[in-house]
Amino acid sequence: MTSPKQISLGLSMRYLGYHAAAWRHPSADPNAASKFSHYRYLAQTAEAAKLDMVFLADGIGLRTKDEPAGALSRSHQTLELEPLTLLSALSSVTSHIGLVSTASTTYNEPYHIARKWASLDHLSGGRAGWNIVTSWSEAEAHNFNRDKHMDYDLRYDRAAEFVEVVKGLWDSWEPDAPVFDKDSGIFLDPSKLHALNHVGTHFKVKGPLTIKRTPQGRPILVQAGAAEQGLEIAARSADVVYSAPLDLAAAQAYYANLKGRLAKHGREPDSLKIMPGVTMFIGRTREEARAKFDLLNSLVPPELGLSYLYQQMGDLSAYPVDGPVPEPRDVLVKSMAKNLYAMAQRDNLSIRQLYTTIAAGFGVRVLVGTPKDIADDMQAWIEADAADGFNLCPPVLPLGLDEFVTMVLPELRARGMFRTEYTGPTLRENLGLKLPQRRG
């Protein structure tokens, strides 16, 4: 009998949780997303549970729109802290858990990112990870001297070059370049310090980086794109990919597609961890889990709930929320509108039921059930080659994390699927990934 495959687990800790009404839950502190104590508790709890990493998604503009009117005033997804500052602080109160955050390739320069994440990797003893995004909202463009967002293909072309420049800068120092010989007065060996001398379409960067090679060779690279260009960046460079399939078949197709691209880049399938996002409502019984789900959904005002459908389905505020979902007309994202309408028709959903389905997990897959139900689902995805692990997106924080740790984690450990101790001090070791070879 073969041993169960070990899974990777990360905690996404943005905002107050992934449910649209998280801040209204009786256990929630509406101001927690601005408090260091909140994130310290989350990181230390996740570390005590031996999770691989905590993750902070990020946007550099207020993406929530007042569409329909009244939505903005009801959204908790409007307040957050700058993630790298926060993770640097968390590095001093944790010792093993990985620290991952987003930074945009559209509104940064490669030298900035290389320098900041290399610093975090040293400060944390080898636990830093960079989530590569291109940014997508007009709100972000307006904060960086632009009237509109950069063209889609241009953003991804820039991102691909950006990542290669950052990797090159991280390779500036050979491991033994620092000599530190007090007797001879030799601090470093210049022959082992390398300028990048990159000249490309979007960037001209000489280097070298003024930070030596980091404890895990380079920070972990994370990517979350599902588009063709994003998949290629992931196949070439990513160590971890966050994905968002909503069913097993879609997850298997995504997994096979991305893993199948690795060989042409000289990579093995196990050099990349694919971790779908999942939001869990956990109860000792299925009835209790459903009651938790229903409670939060009852706290979503129609104005806010309809905002989750606005871009895909248009303004539905003139329709009764407990009535049928109308056929979409003149919408911006026709493919998504078609899928949502098909879901509503198939499951006989009202407008309210449709928006709570989306608002419950901010677009990621939602599970409602007992610890055994949750573990069965996770194991099925792992065994079906649909995932290597999961990015946990609790509906309410810290409650959702506490429930996962006390209820689901023991079930996973009883099946031999998750560790009881960390493998080593670095994120790379705990993910089971090899040290990257230095280029040049």
N, C-alpha and C positions, 0 to 999 in steps of 0.2 A: 504493500500500500504506500503510495507516494504521499509526502508531506504536503499540506496545503500551501499554496503560494502566499508569501508574506506580502502584505499590502502597505502602501504609503498613505499617510493621512496628514492633511493640512487643515488649518483653521483660517477661514476668511473672516476677518474681524472688522469690516468696514461698517460705519454708522452704528446703529443700535441693534442690528440684525437685519435679515434680508426681507422680512415681511413689511409690507407698506405701513402697517399699523403697529410696528414694534414698540414705538415710543409710548403708545397708549396702554400697553399691557400693564396690569397691576404691579408686576415686579420691576418694571423698568424705571430707570432714572432718565428723564428726558434730556438732561444735560450731560450724560455720561460720555458722549463722544468728544467732549472737550476736556476730559479729565484724564490725567496720566494714571491715576489710581485704577481707573476702569481698565485700561489696556494692560497695566501691570498685572492685575488679577487674571485677565484672560491669558496672557503669555505664560505666567507662572502655573496656572491650572493646566494649560495645554502641555507645558513641559513636564509637569508631574505625571501626566498621563502618557508621556513619551511620544507625543505626536511629532511628526517630522518638522513642521514649520508653522509659523503664523504668517498671514498674508494680508497686506493692505492694498486693495485696489485704489486707484486715484484718478481724479479728473481735475483739470486745472481751469475749470470754469463752472459756473452754476448751470447744470444741465436741465434741472427741473423747470418746466415751463408752466405758466398759468393757463393751461389748455386742457379742459375748459376752465372758465373763470372760477376761482376758488381753490384750484388744485395746489397752487404754490404754497398758500398759507397753511396747508394741512400736511405738507410733506416733511418728514424728518431727514430726507436724503439731501439736505442742504447745508449741514454743518459737519465739518471734519477738520482734522489736523494734518499738517504737511507730513507725509509718511516717513521720509528719511530721518528727519529730526526725531520723530517718535521712536523709530526703530533703533536709532543710536542710543537713546535713553534706555530703551528696553534691553539693549545688549549688556548694560551694567547690572541688571537685576535678574538675568538668566544666564545659563551656562552651556546649554546643549541645543535648545530648539532653534531651528532656522528662522531667519528674519528676512522676509521677502516683500518688496513693494514695487509698485508701478512707476515708471518714468517714461515720458513721451519722447520718441525720436523726432517728432515734428517740431517741438518747441524747446529743445535742448541742443547742446553741442556734444559731440562724442568725448572730447577731453573732460568736460564737466562730469559726465556720467562715469567714465572710467575712473576718475579721481575719487569721486564720492563713494562709489560702491567698493572700490579697493580699500578705502579708508574704513568703511563699515566692516569689511571682511577681517581686517586686522583688529579693529576694536572688539569684535565679537569672537575672535579666535577661530574664524573660518566658518561663519554661519550666514553669510550674506547671499541674497538672491535678487536679481533684477528681472522684473516682469516687463517685457518689451511690448510697447503699444505705439500706434501711430497717431492716436487721438482721432476723434470722429465728429465732435460737435462744433457747430458754429459758435457757441458760447466761448469755447476755448480759443478759437481764432480771434475773436474780438478782444481777448486779453493780451494778444501778442502782435499788435500792429497790423492786423489783417482784417479786411472787411468780410472775407469769406474763407472757408477752409481750403487748404491746398488740395489740388486734384488727387483723386484716389490713387491712380497708378503712380503719380509722382511721389505721394507719401510713402508708398511701399517700396519704390525704387530707392528713395532716400533712406528708408529704414534698413534695407538690406546692406547698403554701404555703411551706414552708421554702425551696425553691429560688428561688421568686419573691422572697422577702425577701432572700436572699443576693445575687441579681442586682441588686436595688434598692440595696442597700448598696454594692456595687461601683461603682454609678453616682453615688455621693455627690458626687464631685468632677468638675467639668468639666475637660477636659485643660489649660486655661490658667488654672485657679483659683489655683494657686500663682504669686505674682508675684515674690517674692524680690528686691524692689527695695531695696537697701541705702541708696541716697541718700535716698529718701522715707521709708524705715522701714516700707513696706508689704510684709508677708509674703504675704498672700493677699487675693483679692477675695471678700468674703463673699457677693456676689450670685451667685457661681458655685459655692458650697458649699451642698448641698441636704440637708435632713433628709428622711428617708423617710416618717415619720409613718404607718407601716403599722399598721392595726388589722384583724385577721382572726379566723378561727375558733380558731386555735391560737396565734397570736403577736401581740404588741403591741410594736412596735419603732420607736422614734423616729428613731434615727440622728442625725447622719450618721456614716459610718465615719471613723476618724481616720487613714486611709491613702489617699493620692491614687490616681488612676486608674492601673492597672498597665500595664506595658510592652506587654502584648498585649490591652489593652482590658479584659479580665477573664481570669482563669484558664480553661483549657479545662475544659468540663464533660463528664464521662464517665458512662455509665449502662449497666447490665448486665441489667436486668429483662426478662423475657419475658411477664409478665402484662399484662393490659389497662392497668391503671393505670400500670405502668412504661413501657409503650410510649408512652403519652400524654405522660408527663414527658419521655421521650427526644425525641419529635417536636416538643415545644414548645421544649426548651432544650438538648439534648445536642449536642455537637460530635463525639463519638466514642461508639460503642456496642460493648461487648464482648458477643458472642453465643456460644452453645454448641450449634449444630446438629450432628448426627452424620452427616448425609448431604446430598448436593447438593440433592435436592428440598426438604427441610426448610429448608435455607439460602436457597434461592431464594424460597420462600414467605415466610419471615421478612423477607428483604431487600425484597421487593415490598410487603409489608404496612407496614413502617416507613417506607420512602421515600414510599409513597403517602399517608401522613398529613401530610407536611411542608407541602404547599401550603396547607392550611387555616390554618396558622400563619404564612403569608407567607414560607415558606422554599423554597429551591431544593434539588433532590436532592443536589447536590454539596456542600451545607453540612453534611452529616453523613457521617462515615466509619463503616462497619460492619466490624468486625474480629473474625471468629470465632476462638476459641481452638483451638490445635492443638499436640499433643505429637508429637515426631518421634524415631524411632529410625533413625539414618542410617548406612549402610555403603557401602563402595566397591563391594560387591556386595549383592544381595538376601539372600544367605546370611549375610553378615556382619551386616547390619542385623537379620535375624531372630535371630541368635545374641545380639546385644546385648539385644534384647527378651526373649528366653528367659532370659538370665542374671538380669536384674532380677526377672522374674516368679518365678524359682526362689528368690529371697530373701524372698518374702512369706510369713510364717508363716500357717497356716490361721486362727488366732485373729484376726489383723489383716485378712486377706482377707475373712473372713466379716463383719467389721464394716462393710464397704462394701456389703453386701447387707442388713444387719439392718433398717434402717428400711423398705426396700422389700419384702423377702421374709420377714422374721421371722427367728427364731433357727434356723439350719440346722446348728448344731454337733453335733446328734445323728446327722446323715447322713454317710456316707463322702464326703470331698471329691472323690474321683475317680469318684464315682458320678453318676447323672443328677440333674438339678435337679428337686426335687419341685414339684408344683403348689402355688402359694401359698394359704394359708388364714389368715383373721383377721389380715391385715396392715394397717398404718396407711395406706400410700399405694398404693391399689389400682390406679390407672392405671399407675404405674411398675412395680409388680409384674407386671402383665399384659404390659407391653412387655418386661421382662427375661425373663420366662418364655417369651414368644414367640420372643425371640432365641435362647434356649437350645435350644428345640425345633427352630427352623429350622436352626441351625448344629451341632446335636448336641453341645452343650457340657456338660461336667461342671460341678459346683459350682466346682471350682478354676479351670477355664477361664473361667467366668462372672465370678468375682470378680477374676481378674487382668485381664480385659478392662476392668473398671471402675477397678481400682486403678492401672492403667498410666498413666492421664492425669487422675486425680482428676475424671473425668466429662466431659472435653473429648475431641474427636476425636483418634484416634491414627493416625499414619502410620508405616509400616515399609517402608523401601526405600532406593534409591540417591539421590544428589543429583538425577539426572534424573527419577526417579519423583516425588520430592517437588516439584520445580519444575513438572512436568507437572500434578500435582494442583492446586497453587496457581494456576497459570495457567488451568486449566479452571474453577475457581471464580470467578476474576475475570472471565473472558470470558462466563460464564453468568449474570452479575449475581447472584452469591451472596455476594460479599464485595468490599470496597474495599481490604482488606489483612488482616493476621493478627496476633493476639496470641500470640506464641511462648511456649509453656509447656514448657520442656525437662524431660525426665524426671529428669535429674541436673544439678545446678549445681556448678561452672561448666562441666563437661564438655559438656553438651548445647549450650550457647551457643557454645563454641569449635568444635564440630563443625559447627554451622549456619553460622557465619561463614566457616570455611575450606572447606566442602564445598558447601553449597547456595547461599550468597550469590553466588559467582562464576557459577553457572549462571543465576541470576535476572538478574544484570547482563549476561551474554552475550546474554540475550533482550531487553535494553533495558527491563526491568521495574522496576529499582530504581536509585536515585541512586548517584553516586560522590562527591558533595559535598553538604553541606547547602545549602538554599535561602537561609536567613537565620538569625539568632540566636535567634528565638523558636519555640516549639512550634507556634504558630498558623501561622506562615509555612511551616514544614516540612511541615505537614499540608495546606498549600494552602487554608487557610480565611481568609475575609475578617475584618477587624476588626469586632467587634460595634458596632452603633449604640447610642449612649448613650440611655437612655430618659429622658424628662422634660426 
